[in-house]
Structures are given as structure tokens and as C-alpha cells.
Amino acid sequence: MTNATTVTLQSGSTMPLTGLGLWKVPRDVAADQVYSAIAAGYRLLDGAADYANERECGAGVARAIGQGLVTREELFIVSKLWNTNHAAKHVEPACRKSLADWGLDYFDLYLIHMPIPLAYVDPAVREHPGWTNDKGETQTERSPIHATWGAMETCHAKGLARNIGVSNFCSALIVDLMCYANVHPQVLQIEMHPYFVQQGMIDVCKAYGIHLMAYSSFGPASWVELDHPATKTLPSLLTLEAITAMAKTHNATPAQVLLRWATQRGITVIPKSSNPARLKENLANTDLTLSDDEMSTITGLDKNFRIAAGGDPRINIWA
Ligand SMILES: NC(=O)c1ccc[n+]([C@@H]2O[C@H](COP(=O)([O-])OP(=O)(O)OC[C@H]3O[C@@H](n4cnc5c(N)ncnc54)[C@H](OP(=O)(O)O)[C@@H]3O)[C@@H](O)[C@H]2O)c1
């Protein structure tokens, strides 16, 4: 049996079901890691301006293309609009800057990173401002999402982004977006793992024909290095008996079981790994077929626990 490794978006674009996440990939190793991932067979790369490594990731892509490993058309490259660029007039310049950093002339997918408009910071002054202004304060700005989306549509119309979408939107914002979007949002990227199943959100996206891309598929694993409080209370999914037993049954790894739980339902995953063996292992998750009972057992681990929560109350979109 051959299991699908790609999905067709509503736009007709083909996107891999497994990609490489680029958050927290340090600049000094990003080019090599992207190159190695492409050499290992990865075709989907999930980047963002906020990850502050787009130039280096682009260098890895350029090396892979230059050496004939892959063509640009075979890759599916994602970037995201950072919160400080939500004002309509800043969207296209931000998209063009990310493209220039990657050394590309189009993205396959450009996402609004978060529904959080922060005060503009000139990239010439501070290239990666993160969450704060020059005074170290979190400062919001009055940029409504419909105006940001309109500017995203302009990026699409100009061919800078073949597909556009959103990330970290709740269902109410999706329903609202569908009231004014002239260009269909192709993808919603959200936190999703067995401790945070979000069946309701899956149903909403299905109803609107929006494809889901899951982040933090291993649950707390990615947040340990950030010393996130959730990692003190949530047991690791990678060592959980229910998952390790299933992995043993399938002669697979716990990571593959966790990824397959998503891809078997047609949800794209973008695990990040700096380890060459794990890169291959993660990509091969689609070789596995979990039984209906196994899928239900994993879904039954749900705690409705969002890890990427909290923050300054003025921008706590999950409150
Ligand atoms: N839109 C958003 O707001 C948002 C938020 C978070 C993440 N994302 C995207 O989603 C991507 C993935 O999410 P994530 O970075 O949170 O975490 P993740 O992929 O769930 O987990 C990464 C962690 O798991 C480890 N790991 C990877 N493969 C493994 C394996 N086969 N076995 C055991 N451990 C393994 C990695 O360590 P090693 O590197 O040592 O292998 C790393 O510590 C990000 O890189 C980013 O592109 C988007």
C-alpha cells in the first residue's frame, strides 16, 4: 500500500504532508540543516521572518538548487508576516524583504503569523523586533485583520505568494475572515498534538476547505529548551507508554507515531530536527498505517492543553 505524502490545496497547489520546521534553528547551522533536509528528501520548509534565519535558510536552498538536488518548483517554501508589519502599507514590503532574504521571487505560502497587530518597527533599525518596541514594551497598533488580509491578497495578486493563509487564528476569526476574503485562505497553521486535539477547529477548517498544518506535533518536547512551565507538568509524549507501545508494534519510533496520527488524517506536519537520523525518521512517518483503534487511543490522550498560551494580557489571543 502506498500512503499519500502530499495534499492538494483548494488552489490546486500540491503541498507535502511532512515538512521541516525552522523555528529555533540557529543561524550558524541553518544553511547546512536546510541543505541536509533537502538532500534527505524534504520539500516543504516552514520559515518565518520572526525566526531570524531566513537568509541562512535561503543559502541552504540555493546550495541545494545549485548542486542540482532539486529545482525551485519542487520545493514548497513558507514564510510568515510578523506582528509588527500588520498595517496594510507594511505587508508587501515585509513580504518582499523575506523573499529577498531567502533569495526567492515567490513563496508557495505566506501566512499571517498571528492575529496580533504590534506597533511598526523599521527593520533597518531593528531587523527582528520580536514582541517589544525600543523601550522594551509590548505596544499594540490599530491594524484590523481585514486590512492586513487585503494587503496579503495584493501580495498574492502580484505573484509574491502563490497561496496565502493564517496561523494561530481561532475559529471565530476564521469565520470572520471568510466574510471578507476575496482570495481563499489555503492553510491554517496551529498548535496541534495529542494533548491538544482541537477537533472543533478541524471541523471548521474542513467546512471552509482550509488545509490544516500542525505545529509542535511532539507536544512539550519543543518547549523544554525554553523552560516553558507546561513542560514541568505535561509528561513527554515521546516516552508515554501508549505511544511507545504502538511504536513497538509497528517497528517504528514514537515520533513517527505522533506525526502519523496527524498525516493519516490529512493534516500536514512540520517537525523541527537538527539531527540527521531524526530528519529521515520524521519524513518516513507516512510509511506507517495506524489502525482505527490506535488513532482513537491517541486522540483519547487529549487534555485540551494549549502550550503556546499566555503572554501580555493586551495580546492574549487565547484568553
Ligand atoms: N505558527 C507558529 O506560531 C508556530 C509556533 C511554533 C512552531 N511553529 C512551526 O512548527 C515547527 C515545529 O514545531 P516546534 O519547533 O514547536 O516543535 P516540534 O517539531 O514539535 O519539536 C521539536 C523538538 O523535538 C525534537 N525532535 C525532533 N524529531 C525528533 C524525533 N524523531 N525523536 C525525538 N525528538 C525529536 C527536536 O530535537 P532535535 O532538533 O534535537 O531533533 C526538538 O527538540 C517549528 O519549527 C515552526 O516551523 C510555528
Ligand as a Chemical Component Dictionary entry (heavy atoms), coordinates in Angstrom:
data_LIG
# 
_chem_comp.id                   LIG 
_chem_comp.type                 NON-POLYMER 
_chem_comp.pdbx_formal_charge   0 
_chem_comp.three_letter_code    LIG 
# 
loop_
_chem_comp_atom.comp_id 
_chem_comp_atom.atom_id 
_chem_comp_atom.alt_atom_id 
_chem_comp_atom.type_symbol 
_chem_comp_atom.charge 
_chem_comp_atom.model_Cartn_x 
_chem_comp_atom.model_Cartn_y 
_chem_comp_atom.model_Cartn_z 
_chem_comp_atom.pdbx_ordinal 
LIG N1  N1  N 0  2.978  29.445 13.642 1  
LIG C1  C1  C 0  3.501  29.445 14.843 2  
LIG O1  O1  O 0  3.221  30.310 15.691 3  
LIG C2  C2  C 0  4.465  28.340 15.215 4  
LIG C3  C3  C 0  4.754  28.084 16.572 5  
LIG C4  C4  C 0  5.624  27.023 16.873 6  
LIG C5  C5  C 0  6.183  26.258 15.837 7  
LIG N2  N2  N 1  5.900  26.560 14.529 8  
LIG C6  C6  C 0  6.499  25.810 13.406 9  
LIG O2  O2  O 0  6.380  24.415 13.674 10 
LIG C7  C7  C 0  7.675  23.810 13.659 11 
LIG C8  C8  C 0  7.685  22.584 14.567 12 
LIG O3  O3  O 0  7.240  22.888 15.868 13 
LIG P1  P1  P 0  8.231  23.005 17.079 14 
LIG O4  O4  O 0  9.528  23.571 16.611 15 
LIG O5  O5  O -1 7.479  23.669 18.162 16 
LIG O6  O6  O 0  8.487  21.581 17.585 17 
LIG P2  P2  P 0  8.463  20.047 17.248 18 
LIG O7  O7  O 0  8.803  19.803 15.849 19 
LIG O8  O8  O 0  7.184  19.513 17.805 20 
LIG O9  O9  O 0  9.598  19.511 18.223 21 
LIG C9  C9  C 0  10.954 19.803 18.055 22 
LIG C10 C10 C 0  11.716 19.115 19.176 23 
LIG O10 O10 O 0  11.574 17.690 19.038 24 
LIG C11 C11 C 0  12.851 17.098 18.873 25 
LIG N3  N3  N 0  12.704 16.032 17.855 26 
LIG C12 C12 C 0  12.543 16.185 16.522 27 
LIG N4  N4  N 0  12.419 14.994 15.920 28 
LIG C13 C13 C 0  12.504 14.045 16.884 29 
LIG C14 C14 C 0  12.466 12.638 16.884 30 
LIG N5  N5  N 0  12.287 11.960 15.753 31 
LIG N6  N6  N 0  12.599 11.991 18.066 32 
LIG C15 C15 C 0  12.758 12.673 19.211 33 
LIG N7  N7  N 0  12.815 14.034 19.283 34 
LIG C16 C16 C 0  12.683 14.708 18.125 35 
LIG C17 C17 C 0  13.771 18.198 18.407 36 
LIG O11 O11 O 0  15.093 17.964 18.841 37 
LIG P3  P3  P 0  16.311 17.778 17.784 38 
LIG O12 O12 O 0  16.363 19.019 16.955 39 
LIG O13 O13 O 0  17.475 17.583 18.664 40 
LIG O14 O14 O 0  15.982 16.542 16.963 41 
LIG C18 C18 C 0  13.185 19.413 19.134 42 
LIG O15 O15 O 0  13.644 19.457 20.471 43 
LIG C19 C19 C 0  8.595  24.971 14.059 44 
LIG O16 O16 O 0  9.950  24.720 13.787 45 
LIG C20 C20 C 0  7.994  26.093 13.238 46 
LIG O17 O17 O 0  8.391  25.988 11.880 47 
LIG C21 C21 C 0  5.029  27.573 14.214 48 
# 
loop_
_chem_comp_bond.comp_id 
_chem_comp_bond.atom_id_1 
_chem_comp_bond.atom_id_2 
_chem_comp_bond.value_order 
_chem_comp_bond.pdbx_ordinal 
LIG N1  C1  SING 1  
LIG C1  O1  DOUB 2  
LIG C1  C2  SING 3  
LIG C2  C3  SING 4  
LIG C2  C21 DOUB 5  
LIG C3  C4  DOUB 6  
LIG C4  C5  SING 7  
LIG C5  N2  DOUB 8  
LIG N2  C6  SING 9  
LIG N2  C21 SING 10 
LIG C6  O2  SING 11 
LIG C6  C20 SING 12 
LIG O2  C7  SING 13 
LIG C7  C8  SING 14 
LIG C7  C19 SING 15 
LIG C8  O3  SING 16 
LIG O3  P1  SING 17 
LIG P1  O4  DOUB 18 
LIG P1  O5  SING 19 
LIG P1  O6  SING 20 
LIG O6  P2  SING 21 
LIG P2  O7  DOUB 22 
LIG P2  O8  SING 23 
LIG P2  O9  SING 24 
LIG O9  C9  SING 25 
LIG C9  C10 SING 26 
LIG C10 O10 SING 27 
LIG C10 C18 SING 28 
LIG O10 C11 SING 29 
LIG C11 N3  SING 30 
LIG C11 C17 SING 31 
LIG N3  C12 SING 32 
LIG N3  C16 SING 33 
LIG C12 N4  DOUB 34 
LIG N4  C13 SING 35 
LIG C13 C14 SING 36 
LIG C13 C16 DOUB 37 
LIG C14 N5  SING 38 
LIG C14 N6  DOUB 39 
LIG N6  C15 SING 40 
LIG C15 N7  DOUB 41 
LIG N7  C16 SING 42 
LIG C17 O11 SING 43 
LIG C17 C18 SING 44 
LIG O11 P3  SING 45 
LIG P3  O12 DOUB 46 
LIG P3  O13 SING 47 
LIG P3  O14 SING 48 
LIG C18 O15 SING 49 
LIG C19 O16 SING 50 
LIG C19 C20 SING 51 
LIG C20 O17 SING 52 
# 
